[in-house]
Amino acid sequence: MKIKKLKLYSVLFPCLVLLIMESCTPSVTKENEFNADKLLDYCNTKITHTVNSLSDTDSLPRNILKGQTKWNKVGIYDWCSGFWPGILWYAYEASGDSSFLSGARKFTEPLKGVLDVPVDNHDLGFMLFCSFGNGYRLTKDSAYHDFLLEAADSLATLYNPKVGTILSWPAMREKMNWPHNTIIDNMINLELLFWASKNGGDHSLYDMAVEHAETCMTTLIRPDFTTYHVAVFDTTDGHFIKGVTHQGYADDSQWARGQGWGIYGYTMVYRETKDQKFLDTAIKLADKFIEMMPEDKVPYWDFNDPAIPNAPKDASAAAVIASSLLELQGYVTDEQLRAKYYNTAIDLLSALSSDKYLSKHINESFLLHSTGHWPAKSEIDASIIYADYYYMEALLRLKNIKAMANE
């Protein structure tokens, strides 16, 4: 179905917009074949509505709390700032619509200011590779290329060679007495370093990314292939002090999105290195998730919350894992294992695309029921921009898999 282009006046007539959204909303059941194209149409229609409601390009969607209908915005320095431009790049990729290309460029441009201040966290990959990285992939704009090289060099300043990882939160040195801390989320930011090392940057960026991944294999990943949220290291000799949590239920519990970051991260590291140990790690992390996965597929925010089954769900974790499994299945040679990961990804996407999780007319997002930071009571049962980003990425990956299979 071709996406209907909404003019600016559509903002003045919300009933018209909602009717169009309903017409693009798919019904996904076990009896129906999963239709990625129709779901992408749904996403693109919602994106058009949101674009028409935004006035400032440096004010970017972050969340919609329960009971709200419109996005709460953040500035360019928020760690989530790159997801909205990234979604627009995906919309352009899915549709070829030049209006999405224009919007993607417009909302990507202000993020150049991220490098105008000293680097104080690890999130440059989330912020700048989701935006400029997707932009360069789709347009080959040389200005994006050069900016990404600068971003990678900036991220590299947080690398500690004694520890072998990138520092995540400098502020936690004093606040939590964590001399050098690295979080599982940080695996995603390695893609920026890998890309730069292969596109004109120094080879040392590749070495940093590999050593970071290797160090985290023996510190952030437990023997049973669950994950800590945070690894704390000594800065004198770099030894691992302890594993703790910041956003999970307890230090020894399994925060759901953390497992997702691990699967996604090690799958990506294998793609970039072709080193079998990273593929083996991704497989074991994925198998552990599938072992813990609840009957309705979408994980609780933490698998060890004693309030289960009354604990909050986390759609964002499901979206991250669905996307990562669709990539992972393409690298495994065992047909049964490949089918296992593919079918689990479809199960996750089908659950997210059900009436329970699609936002439809409720608010401007794609998805409901994500959990941001339960211990801080922040973004609980909310729509969160990174859930939408990875959901759309998973749909595009599925579409591409099906297209290749039909060639």
Contacts in CASP RR format, 6 or more apart in sequence:
PFRMAT RR
TARGET T0000
AUTHOR 0000-0000-0000
METHOD contacts of the structure
MODEL  1
MKIKKLKLYSVLFPCLVLLIMESCTPSVTKENEFNADKLLDYCNTKITHT
VNSLSDTDSLPRNILKGQTKWNKVGIYDWCSGFWPGILWYAYEASGDSSF
LSGARKFTEPLKGVLDVPVDNHDLGFMLFCSFGNGYRLTKDSAYHDFLLE
AADSLATLYNPKVGTILSWPAMREKMNWPHNTIIDNMINLELLFWASKNG
GDHSLYDMAVEHAETCMTTLIRPDFTTYHVAVFDTTDGHFIKGVTHQGYA
DDSQWARGQGWGIYGYTMVYRETKDQKFLDTAIKLADKFIEMMPEDKVPY
WDFNDPAIPNAPKDASAAAVIASSLLELQGYVTDEQLRAKYYNTAIDLLS
ALSSDKYLSKHINESFLLHSTGHWPAKSEIDASIIYADYYYMEALLRLKN
IKAMANE
1 24 0 8 1.000
1 37 0 8 1.000
1 38 0 8 1.000
1 41 0 8 1.000
3 41 0 8 1.000
3 44 0 8 1.000
3 45 0 8 1.000
3 48 0 8 1.000
3 95 0 8 1.000
3 97 0 8 1.000
4 20 0 8 1.000
4 45 0 8 1.000
5 48 0 8 1.000
5 97 0 8 1.000
5 99 0 8 1.000
6 17 0 8 1.000
6 20 0 8 1.000
6 45 0 8 1.000
6 48 0 8 1.000
6 49 0 8 1.000
6 52 0 8 1.000
7 52 0 8 1.000
8 52 0 8 1.000
10 16 0 8 1.000
10 17 0 8 1.000
10 48 0 8 1.000
10 49 0 8 1.000
10 52 0 8 1.000
11 17 0 8 1.000
11 49 0 8 1.000
11 52 0 8 1.000
11 53 0 8 1.000
17 49 0 8 1.000
18 361 0 8 1.000
20 45 0 8 1.000
21 42 0 8 1.000
21 45 0 8 1.000
21 46 0 8 1.000
21 49 0 8 1.000
21 360 0 8 1.000
21 361 0 8 1.000
22 360 0 8 1.000
22 361 0 8 1.000
24 38 0 8 1.000
24 41 0 8 1.000
24 42 0 8 1.000
24 45 0 8 1.000
25 42 0 8 1.000
25 358 0 8 1.000
25 360 0 8 1.000
26 35 0 8 1.000
26 38 0 8 1.000
26 39 0 8 1.000
26 42 0 8 1.000
26 353 0 8 1.000
27 355 0 8 1.000
28 34 0 8 1.000
28 35 0 8 1.000
28 39 0 8 1.000
28 349 0 8 1.000
28 350 0 8 1.000
28 353 0 8 1.000
28 354 0 8 1.000
29 350 0 8 1.000
30 350 0 8 1.000
34 346 0 8 1.000
34 349 0 8 1.000
34 350 0 8 1.000
34 353 0 8 1.000
34 398 0 8 1.000
36 349 0 8 1.000
36 395 0 8 1.000
36 396 0 8 1.000
36 398 0 8 1.000
36 399 0 8 1.000
36 402 0 8 1.000
37 399 0 8 1.000
39 349 0 8 1.000
39 353 0 8 1.000
39 395 0 8 1.000
40 94 0 8 1.000
40 95 0 8 1.000
40 392 0 8 1.000
40 395 0 8 1.000
40 396 0 8 1.000
40 399 0 8 1.000
42 358 0 8 1.000
42 366 0 8 1.000
43 87 0 8 1.000
43 91 0 8 1.000
43 94 0 8 1.000
43 366 0 8 1.000
43 388 0 8 1.000
43 391 0 8 1.000
43 392 0 8 1.000
43 395 0 8 1.000
44 91 0 8 1.000
44 94 0 8 1.000
44 95 0 8 1.000
44 97 0 8 1.000
44 100 0 8 1.000
46 359 0 8 1.000
46 364 0 8 1.000
46 365 0 8 1.000
46 366 0 8 1.000
47 87 0 8 1.000
47 88 0 8 1.000
47 91 0 8 1.000
47 100 0 8 1.000
48 99 0 8 1.000
49 364 0 8 1.000
50 61 0 8 1.000
50 71 0 8 1.000
50 364 0 8 1.000
51 88 0 8 1.000
51 103 0 8 1.000
53 70 0 8 1.000
53 364 0 8 1.000
54 61 0 8 1.000
56 73 0 8 1.000
57 106 0 8 1.000
57 107 0 8 1.000
57 109 0 8 1.000
57 110 0 8 1.000
58 75 0 8 1.000
58 76 0 8 1.000
58 110 0 8 1.000
59 73 0 8 1.000
59 74 0 8 1.000
59 75 0 8 1.000
60 73 0 8 1.000
60 74 0 8 1.000
60 75 0 8 1.000
60 76 0 8 1.000
60 78 0 8 1.000
60 80 0 8 1.000
60 81 0 8 1.000
60 82 0 8 1.000
60 83 0 8 1.000
60 84 0 8 1.000
60 85 0 8 1.000
60 107 0 8 1.000
60 385 0 8 1.000
61 71 0 8 1.000
61 72 0 8 1.000
61 73 0 8 1.000
61 83 0 8 1.000
61 84 0 8 1.000
61 364 0 8 1.000
61 385 0 8 1.000
62 71 0 8 1.000
62 72 0 8 1.000
62 73 0 8 1.000
62 74 0 8 1.000
62 78 0 8 1.000
62 80 0 8 1.000
62 384 0 8 1.000
62 385 0 8 1.000
63 71 0 8 1.000
63 72 0 8 1.000
63 379 0 8 1.000
63 382 0 8 1.000
63 383 0 8 1.000
63 384 0 8 1.000
63 385 0 8 1.000
64 70 0 8 1.000
64 71 0 8 1.000
64 72 0 8 1.000
64 363 0 8 1.000
64 364 0 8 1.000
64 365 0 8 1.000
64 382 0 8 1.000
64 383 0 8 1.000
65 72 0 8 1.000
65 379 0 8 1.000
65 382 0 8 1.000
66 380 0 8 1.000
66 381 0 8 1.000
66 382 0 8 1.000
67 363 0 8 1.000
68 363 0 8 1.000
69 362 0 8 1.000
69 363 0 8 1.000
69 364 0 8 1.000
70 363 0 8 1.000
70 364 0 8 1.000
71 364 0 8 1.000
71 365 0 8 1.000
71 385 0 8 1.000
74 80 0 8 1.000
74 81 0 8 1.000
75 81 0 8 1.000
76 110 0 8 1.000
76 111 0 8 1.000
76 113 0 8 1.000
76 114 0 8 1.000
76 127 0 8 1.000
77 114 0 8 1.000
77 117 0 8 1.000
79 121 0 8 1.000
79 123 0 8 1.000
79 126 0 8 1.000
79 127 0 8 1.000
80 126 0 8 1.000
80 384 0 8 1.000
80 385 0 8 1.000
80 386 0 8 1.000
81 111 0 8 1.000
81 114 0 8 1.000
81 127 0 8 1.000
81 131 0 8 1.000
82 111 0 8 1.000
82 126 0 8 1.000
82 127 0 8 1.000
82 128 0 8 1.000
82 130 0 8 1.000
82 131 0 8 1.000
83 126 0 8 1.000
83 130 0 8 1.000
83 385 0 8 1.000
83 386 0 8 1.000
83 388 0 8 1.000
83 389 0 8 1.000
84 107 0 8 1.000
84 385 0 8 1.000
85 104 0 8 1.000
85 107 0 8 1.000
85 108 0 8 1.000
85 111 0 8 1.000
85 130 0 8 1.000
85 131 0 8 1.000
85 134 0 8 1.000
86 104 0 8 1.000
86 108 0 8 1.000
86 130 0 8 1.000
86 131 0 8 1.000
86 134 0 8 1.000
86 135 0 8 1.000
86 389 0 8 1.000
87 385 0 8 1.000
87 388 0 8 1.000
87 389 0 8 1.000
87 392 0 8 1.000
88 100 0 8 1.000
88 103 0 8 1.000
88 104 0 8 1.000
88 107 0 8 1.000
88 108 0 8 1.000
89 100 0 8 1.000
89 104 0 8 1.000
89 108 0 8 1.000
89 131 0 8 1.000
89 134 0 8 1.000
89 135 0 8 1.000
89 137 0 8 1.000
89 138 0 8 1.000
90 134 0 8 1.000
90 389 0 8 1.000
90 392 0 8 1.000
90 393 0 8 1.000
90 396 0 8 1.000
91 97 0 8 1.000
91 100 0 8 1.000
91 104 0 8 1.000
91 392 0 8 1.000
92 98 0 8 1.000
92 100 0 8 1.000
92 101 0 8 1.000
92 104 0 8 1.000
92 138 0 8 1.000
93 134 0 8 1.000
93 138 0 8 1.000
93 396 0 8 1.000
94 392 0 8 1.000
94 395 0 8 1.000
94 396 0 8 1.000
94 399 0 8 1.000
101 139 0 8 1.000
104 134 0 8 1.000
104 135 0 8 1.000
107 131 0 8 1.000
108 131 0 8 1.000
108 132 0 8 1.000
108 135 0 8 1.000
108 144 0 8 1.000
111 127 0 8 1.000
111 128 0 8 1.000
111 131 0 8 1.000
111 132 0 8 1.000
112 147 0 8 1.000
114 124 0 8 1.000
114 127 0 8 1.000
114 128 0 8 1.000
114 151 0 8 1.000
115 147 0 8 1.000
115 150 0 8 1.000
115 151 0 8 1.000
115 154 0 8 1.000
119 154 0 8 1.000
119 155 0 8 1.000
119 157 0 8 1.000
119 158 0 8 1.000
120 170 0 8 1.000
120 171 0 8 1.000
121 158 0 8 1.000
121 168 0 8 1.000
121 169 0 8 1.000
121 170 0 8 1.000
122 155 0 8 1.000
122 158 0 8 1.000
122 166 0 8 1.000
122 167 0 8 1.000
122 168 0 8 1.000
122 169 0 8 1.000
122 182 0 8 1.000
122 183 0 8 1.000
122 185 0 8 1.000
122 186 0 8 1.000
122 189 0 8 1.000
123 189 0 8 1.000
124 151 0 8 1.000
124 154 0 8 1.000
124 155 0 8 1.000
124 189 0 8 1.000
124 192 0 8 1.000
125 151 0 8 1.000
125 155 0 8 1.000
125 188 0 8 1.000
125 189 0 8 1.000
125 191 0 8 1.000
125 192 0 8 1.000
126 188 0 8 1.000
126 189 0 8 1.000
126 386 0 8 1.000
128 147 0 8 1.000
128 148 0 8 1.000
128 151 0 8 1.000
128 192 0 8 1.000
129 148 0 8 1.000
129 151 0 8 1.000
129 189 0 8 1.000
129 191 0 8 1.000
129 192 0 8 1.000
129 195 0 8 1.000
130 389 0 8 1.000
132 144 0 8 1.000
132 147 0 8 1.000
132 148 0 8 1.000
132 151 0 8 1.000
133 144 0 8 1.000
133 148 0 8 1.000
133 195 0 8 1.000
135 141 0 8 1.000
135 144 0 8 1.000
136 144 0 8 1.000
136 145 0 8 1.000
136 148 0 8 1.000
145 199 0 8 1.000
148 192 0 8 1.000
148 195 0 8 1.000
148 196 0 8 1.000
148 199 0 8 1.000
149 196 0 8 1.000
149 199 0 8 1.000
149 200 0 8 1.000
149 201 0 8 1.000
151 192 0 8 1.000
151 196 0 8 1.000
152 192 0 8 1.000
152 193 0 8 1.000
152 195 0 8 1.000
152 196 0 8 1.000
152 197 0 8 1.000
152 201 0 8 1.000
152 205 0 8 1.000
153 196 0 8 1.000
153 201 0 8 1.000
153 205 0 8 1.000
155 166 0 8 1.000
155 189 0 8 1.000
155 192 0 8 1.000
155 193 0 8 1.000
156 166 0 8 1.000
156 193 0 8 1.000
156 204 0 8 1.000
156 205 0 8 1.000
156 208 0 8 1.000
158 166 0 8 1.000
158 167 0 8 1.000
159 165 0 8 1.000
159 166 0 8 1.000
159 167 0 8 1.000
159 208 0 8 1.000
159 212 0 8 1.000
160 166 0 8 1.000
160 167 0 8 1.000
160 180 0 8 1.000
160 233 0 8 1.000
160 235 0 8 1.000
160 238 0 8 1.000
162 235 0 8 1.000
162 236 0 8 1.000
162 237 0 8 1.000
162 238 0 8 1.000
163 180 0 8 1.000
163 182 0 8 1.000
163 215 0 8 1.000
163 233 0 8 1.000
163 235 0 8 1.000
163 238 0 8 1.000
164 208 0 8 1.000
164 211 0 8 1.000
164 212 0 8 1.000
164 215 0 8 1.000
164 238 0 8 1.000
165 180 0 8 1.000
165 182 0 8 1.000
165 186 0 8 1.000
165 211 0 8 1.000
165 212 0 8 1.000
165 215 0 8 1.000
165 216 0 8 1.000
165 231 0 8 1.000
165 233 0 8 1.000
166 182 0 8 1.000
166 186 0 8 1.000
166 189 0 8 1.000
166 208 0 8 1.000
166 212 0 8 1.000
167 180 0 8 1.000
167 181 0 8 1.000
167 182 0 8 1.000
168 181 0 8 1.000
168 182 0 8 1.000
168 183 0 8 1.000
168 185 0 8 1.000
168 186 0 8 1.000
168 230 0 8 1.000
169 178 0 8 1.000
169 181 0 8 1.000
169 183 0 8 1.000
172 178 0 8 1.000
172 181 0 8 1.000
173 179 0 8 1.000
173 180 0 8 1.000
173 181 0 8 1.000
178 230 0 8 1.000
178 232 0 8 1.000
178 244 0 8 1.000
179 232 0 8 1.000
179 233 0 8 1.000
179 234 0 8 1.000
179 235 0 8 1.000
179 241 0 8 1.000
180 232 0 8 1.000
180 233 0 8 1.000
180 234 0 8 1.000
180 235 0 8 1.000
180 238 0 8 1.000
181 230 0 8 1.000
181 231 0 8 1.000
181 232 0 8 1.000
181 233 0 8 1.000
182 212 0 8 1.000
182 215 0 8 1.000
182 216 0 8 1.000
182 219 0 8 1.000
182 220 0 8 1.000
182 230 0 8 1.000
182 231 0 8 1.000
182 233 0 8 1.000
183 220 0 8 1.000
183 229 0 8 1.000
183 230 0 8 1.000
183 231 0 8 1.000
183 246 0 8 1.000
184 216 0 8 1.000
184 220 0 8 1.000
184 227 0 8 1.000
184 228 0 8 1.000
184 229 0 8 1.000
184 230 0 8 1.000
184 258 0 8 1.000
184 261 0 8 1.000
184 262 0 8 1.000
185 258 0 8 1.000
185 261 0 8 1.000
186 212 0 8 1.000
186 216 0 8 1.000
187 212 0 8 1.000
187 213 0 8 1.000
187 216 0 8 1.000
187 261 0 8 1.000
187 262 0 8 1.000
187 264 0 8 1.000
187 265 0 8 1.000
187 266 0 8 1.000
187 268 0 8 1.000
187 269 0 8 1.000
188 261 0 8 1.000
188 264 0 8 1.000
188 265 0 8 1.000
188 268 0 8 1.000
190 209 0 8 1.000
190 212 0 8 1.000
190 213 0 8 1.000
190 265 0 8 1.000
190 268 0 8 1.000
190 269 0 8 1.000
190 272 0 8 1.000
191 268 0 8 1.000
191 272 0 8 1.000
193 205 0 8 1.000
193 206 0 8 1.000
193 208 0 8 1.000
193 209 0 8 1.000
194 205 0 8 1.000
194 206 0 8 1.000
194 209 0 8 1.000
194 268 0 8 1.000
194 269 0 8 1.000
194 272 0 8 1.000
194 273 0 8 1.000
196 205 0 8 1.000
197 203 0 8 1.000
197 204 0 8 1.000
197 205 0 8 1.000
197 206 0 8 1.000
197 209 0 8 1.000
198 206 0 8 1.000
206 272 0 8 1.000
209 269 0 8 1.000
209 272 0 8 1.000
210 269 0 8 1.000
210 273 0 8 1.000
210 275 0 8 1.000
213 265 0 8 1.000
213 266 0 8 1.000
213 269 0 8 1.000
213 278 0 8 1.000
216 231 0 8 1.000
217 277 0 8 1.000
217 281 0 8 1.000
218 240 0 8 1.000
219 228 0 8 1.000
219 231 0 8 1.000
219 233 0 8 1.000
219 240 0 8 1.000
219 243 0 8 1.000
220 227 0 8 1.000
220 228 0 8 1.000
220 230 0 8 1.000
220 231 0 8 1.000
220 243 0 8 1.000
221 227 0 8 1.000
221 228 0 8 1.000
221 262 0 8 1.000
221 281 0 8 1.000
221 285 0 8 1.000
222 228 0 8 1.000
224 288 0 8 1.000
225 284 0 8 1.000
225 285 0 8 1.000
225 287 0 8 1.000
225 288 0 8 1.000
226 254 0 8 1.000
226 259 0 8 1.000
226 288 0 8 1.000
227 254 0 8 1.000
227 255 0 8 1.000
227 258 0 8 1.000
227 259 0 8 1.000
227 261 0 8 1.000
227 262 0 8 1.000
227 285 0 8 1.000
228 243 0 8 1.000
228 244 0 8 1.000
228 245 0 8 1.000
228 251 0 8 1.000
229 244 0 8 1.000
229 245 0 8 1.000
229 246 0 8 1.000
229 247 0 8 1.000
229 248 0 8 1.000
229 255 0 8 1.000
229 258 0 8 1.000
230 243 0 8 1.000
230 244 0 8 1.000
230 245 0 8 1.000
230 246 0 8 1.000
231 240 0 8 1.000
231 242 0 8 1.000
231 243 0 8 1.000
232 240 0 8 1.000
232 241 0 8 1.000
232 242 0 8 1.000
232 243 0 8 1.000
232 244 0 8 1.000
233 239 0 8 1.000
233 240 0 8 1.000
233 241 0 8 1.000
234 241 0 8 1.000
242 251 0 8 1.000
243 251 0 8 1.000
244 251 0 8 1.000
245 251 0 8 1.000
245 253 0 8 1.000
245 255 0 8 1.000
246 375 0 8 1.000
247 255 0 8 1.000
247 257 0 8 1.000
247 372 0 8 1.000
247 373 0 8 1.000
247 374 0 8 1.000
247 375 0 8 1.000
247 376 0 8 1.000
248 255 0 8 1.000
248 301 0 8 1.000
248 302 0 8 1.000
248 374 0 8 1.000
248 375 0 8 1.000
249 255 0 8 1.000
249 302 0 8 1.000
249 304 0 8 1.000
249 305 0 8 1.000
249 374 0 8 1.000
249 375 0 8 1.000
250 304 0 8 1.000
252 304 0 8 1.000
253 302 0 8 1.000
253 303 0 8 1.000
253 304 0 8 1.000
253 305 0 8 1.000
254 292 0 8 1.000
254 302 0 8 1.000
254 303 0 8 1.000
254 304 0 8 1.000
255 301 0 8 1.000
255 302 0 8 1.000
256 299 0 8 1.000
256 300 0 8 1.000
256 301 0 8 1.000
256 302 0 8 1.000
256 303 0 8 1.000
256 314 0 8 1.000
256 317 0 8 1.000
257 301 0 8 1.000
257 314 0 8 1.000
257 316 0 8 1.000
257 317 0 8 1.000
257 320 0 8 1.000
257 372 0 8 1.000
258 317 0 8 1.000
259 285 0 8 1.000
259 288 0 8 1.000
259 289 0 8 1.000
259 292 0 8 1.000
259 303 0 8 1.000
259 317 0 8 1.000
259 321 0 8 1.000
260 285 0 8 1.000
260 289 0 8 1.000
260 317 0 8 1.000
260 320 0 8 1.000
260 321 0 8 1.000
260 324 0 8 1.000
261 320 0 8 1.000
262 282 0 8 1.000
262 285 0 8 1.000
262 324 0 8 1.000
263 282 0 8 1.000
263 285 0 8 1.000
263 286 0 8 1.000
263 289 0 8 1.000
263 320 0 8 1.000
263 321 0 8 1.000
263 324 0 8 1.000
263 325 0 8 1.000
263 328 0 8 1.000
264 320 0 8 1.000
264 321 0 8 1.000
264 323 0 8 1.000
264 324 0 8 1.000
265 282 0 8 1.000
265 324 0 8 1.000
266 278 0 8 1.000
266 279 0 8 1.000
266 281 0 8 1.000
266 282 0 8 1.000
266 285 0 8 1.000
267 279 0 8 1.000
267 282 0 8 1.000
267 324 0 8 1.000
267 327 0 8 1.000
267 328 0 8 1.000
267 331 0 8 1.000
268 327 0 8 1.000
269 275 0 8 1.000
269 278 0 8 1.000
269 282 0 8 1.000
270 276 0 8 1.000
270 278 0 8 1.000
270 279 0 8 1.000
270 282 0 8 1.000
270 331 0 8 1.000
271 327 0 8 1.000
271 331 0 8 1.000
279 331 0 8 1.000
279 332 0 8 1.000
282 324 0 8 1.000
282 328 0 8 1.000
283 328 0 8 1.000
283 332 0 8 1.000
283 337 0 8 1.000
286 321 0 8 1.000
286 324 0 8 1.000
286 325 0 8 1.000
286 328 0 8 1.000
286 341 0 8 1.000
289 299 0 8 1.000
289 321 0 8 1.000
290 340 0 8 1.000
290 344 0 8 1.000
292 299 0 8 1.000
292 303 0 8 1.000
293 299 0 8 1.000
293 344 0 8 1.000
294 300 0 8 1.000
294 309 0 8 1.000
296 351 0 8 1.000
297 318 0 8 1.000
297 347 0 8 1.000
297 348 0 8 1.000
297 350 0 8 1.000
297 351 0 8 1.000
298 313 0 8 1.000
298 314 0 8 1.000
298 315 0 8 1.000
298 317 0 8 1.000
298 318 0 8 1.000
298 348 0 8 1.000
298 351 0 8 1.000
298 352 0 8 1.000
298 357 0 8 1.000
298 369 0 8 1.000
299 313 0 8 1.000
299 314 0 8 1.000
299 317 0 8 1.000
299 318 0 8 1.000
299 321 0 8 1.000
300 308 0 8 1.000
300 309 0 8 1.000
300 311 0 8 1.000
300 312 0 8 1.000
300 313 0 8 1.000
300 314 0 8 1.000
301 311 0 8 1.000
301 312 0 8 1.000
301 313 0 8 1.000
301 314 0 8 1.000
301 317 0 8 1.000
301 371 0 8 1.000
301 372 0 8 1.000
301 374 0 8 1.000
302 311 0 8 1.000
302 374 0 8 1.000
305 311 0 8 1.000
312 369 0 8 1.000
312 371 0 8 1.000
312 374 0 8 1.000
312 380 0 8 1.000
312 381 0 8 1.000
313 369 0 8 1.000
313 370 0 8 1.000
313 371 0 8 1.000
313 381 0 8 1.000
314 369 0 8 1.000
314 370 0 8 1.000
314 371 0 8 1.000
314 372 0 8 1.000
315 352 0 8 1.000
315 357 0 8 1.000
315 367 0 8 1.000
315 368 0 8 1.000
315 369 0 8 1.000
315 370 0 8 1.000
315 387 0 8 1.000
315 391 0 8 1.000
316 370 0 8 1.000
316 371 0 8 1.000
316 372 0 8 1.000
316 384 0 8 1.000
316 386 0 8 1.000
316 387 0 8 1.000
316 390 0 8 1.000
318 348 0 8 1.000
318 351 0 8 1.000
318 352 0 8 1.000
319 348 0 8 1.000
319 352 0 8 1.000
319 367 0 8 1.000
319 386 0 8 1.000
319 387 0 8 1.000
319 388 0 8 1.000
319 389 0 8 1.000
319 390 0 8 1.000
319 391 0 8 1.000
319 394 0 8 1.000
320 386 0 8 1.000
320 390 0 8 1.000
321 345 0 8 1.000
321 348 0 8 1.000
322 345 0 8 1.000
322 348 0 8 1.000
322 349 0 8 1.000
322 352 0 8 1.000
322 390 0 8 1.000
322 391 0 8 1.000
322 394 0 8 1.000
323 345 0 8 1.000
323 390 0 8 1.000
323 391 0 8 1.000
323 393 0 8 1.000
323 394 0 8 1.000
323 397 0 8 1.000
325 341 0 8 1.000
325 342 0 8 1.000
325 344 0 8 1.000
325 345 0 8 1.000
325 348 0 8 1.000
326 341 0 8 1.000
326 342 0 8 1.000
326 345 0 8 1.000
326 394 0 8 1.000
326 397 0 8 1.000
326 398 0 8 1.000
326 401 0 8 1.000
327 397 0 8 1.000
328 341 0 8 1.000
329 337 0 8 1.000
329 338 0 8 1.000
329 339 0 8 1.000
329 341 0 8 1.000
329 342 0 8 1.000
329 345 0 8 1.000
330 338 0 8 1.000
332 338 0 8 1.000
332 341 0 8 1.000
342 401 0 8 1.000
345 394 0 8 1.000
345 398 0 8 1.000
346 398 0 8 1.000
348 394 0 8 1.000
349 391 0 8 1.000
349 394 0 8 1.000
349 395 0 8 1.000
349 398 0 8 1.000
351 357 0 8 1.000
352 358 0 8 1.000
352 367 0 8 1.000
352 391 0 8 1.000
356 368 0 8 1.000
356 369 0 8 1.000
357 367 0 8 1.000
357 368 0 8 1.000
357 369 0 8 1.000
358 366 0 8 1.000
358 367 0 8 1.000
358 368 0 8 1.000
359 365 0 8 1.000
359 366 0 8 1.000
359 367 0 8 1.000
359 368 0 8 1.000
359 383 0 8 1.000
362 368 0 8 1.000
363 383 0 8 1.000
364 383 0 8 1.000
365 383 0 8 1.000
365 384 0 8 1.000
365 385 0 8 1.000
365 387 0 8 1.000
365 388 0 8 1.000
366 383 0 8 1.000
366 387 0 8 1.000
366 388 0 8 1.000
366 391 0 8 1.000
366 392 0 8 1.000
367 383 0 8 1.000
367 387 0 8 1.000
367 388 0 8 1.000
367 391 0 8 1.000
368 381 0 8 1.000
368 383 0 8 1.000
369 381 0 8 1.000
370 379 0 8 1.000
370 381 0 8 1.000
370 382 0 8 1.000
370 383 0 8 1.000
370 384 0 8 1.000
370 387 0 8 1.000
371 379 0 8 1.000
371 380 0 8 1.000
371 381 0 8 1.000
371 382 0 8 1.000
372 378 0 8 1.000
372 379 0 8 1.000
372 380 0 8 1.000
372 382 0 8 1.000
372 384 0 8 1.000
373 379 0 8 1.000
374 380 0 8 1.000
END
